[in-house]
Amino acid sequence: EATLDLAERRRIRSAIRELQRQELERDEETLASKRFRPERSSHRQDDKENWPQSRRLEEEQQAALAALSEQLEAITTVEELTQLLRAAGEYEERKLIRAAIRKLRAEEIEAATLAGNVQSSR
């Protein structure tokens, strides 16, 4: 404000702009480091510690689903499957039961279609 030399004013303005640019870069770096900070580093450690237990639970669940799948193969009515579906609590169990219901209904439709074809050919 006090200088009359235009060249000096330009150097001052240039230095101010450079300081503002550096401050903006620092702010952007700070923001980026906050945005991409790994928030769950302790969670990863928990996962490592609990991995054998979770692995065992997963294996038990797979065994239970395999047993359920065998049980579903023996069931031949949609009503029984629907009752099982209503009683099931786990998502994977319900998924298997729904698939068995769809399969059974498709077989019933196919049998009805074949019976209709045989009857119409007579």
N, C-alpha and C positions, 0 to 999 in steps of 0.2 A: 504494500500500500504506500510505502514511503519512497520507493525508488521511482525515478523518472526514466531510467534506462530500459528500453524495450527488450533488449537482448537478455538482460538480467531477469526481467519479468517472465520471459519465455522459459528460461532455465528454472525459475521457481515454480511456474505452473507445471512444467515437465516433471520436476521432482515430486510435486504434490500428486500428480497423476500416477507416477510410478509407485509411490507409497500407498495410494488407494488401491492400485492393482495388486500389490503384494498382500495388502490386508484382505482383499476379496479372495485371493488364492488361498490364504491361510484359513479363512472362514469356510471355503468350499472343501478343503482337505479335512477340516474338523467335522463338518457335516457328513462327508463321505465316510469317515472313519466311524462315526456314530451309527450311520445307516447300515453299514456292512459288518459291524462288530459281531463276532460269534457270541450269541447270547446264551447258548446252552452248552458251554464247555464242560460244566460240572455234570450236565445230563449225560454227556458222552461217557464220562467216567462211571456214572451209575449204570449205564448200559453194559459197560465192560464187566462191572462187578456182578450184575444180575444176569449176564448172558447165559451161564449154565442153567440157572433156574428157569429162565424164559424158554430156553431151548427144550428143557424137559417138559414144560407145560405144553409147548407146541407139539411135541411128539405125542403126548397123551391125547391132545385134541385130535390129531390126525388118526390115532388108533380108534378113538371113539367114533369119528366120522366114517372110518372104514367099516366098523361094526354096524353102524346105522345103515350104511349103504347095503350091506348084506341083508339086513333085516327088511329093508324096503323092497328088495328083489322078491322076497317071499310074499309080500302083501299084494293081493289081486283086486282090491276094491278101492275106489276113489274115496268112499266114506271113511274107511280106516285111515287112509293117508291124510284126509282132511282133519281127522281127530288128532293124529300125530302132529300135524302142522300147528294146530291150535295149542297143543301142549308144549311144543318146542320153544326154547328160550333163546338159543344162540342163532345168530344170523346164518352161519354155515349149515347148521342142521336144517333150518327152514329152507335154505337154498336147495339142498339135496332133496328134501321132501317135495318141494314144488316141481323140481325136475322129474321126479318119479311120477307125480300126478300128470304132468304134461305127457310123459311117455305112455302112461296107461290110457289116457284119453285118446292119444293118437292111435294106439293099438285098437281101442274100441271103435273108433271111426273107420279105421281100415277094415276091421272085421265086418262092420255094418255095410260098408261099401261093397265088399266082396259078396256078402249075402244078398245084397240088392242086385248085383250083377248076375249072380247065379239064378235068382228068382226071375229076373226079367228075360233071361235067355230061355227059360222054360216056357 
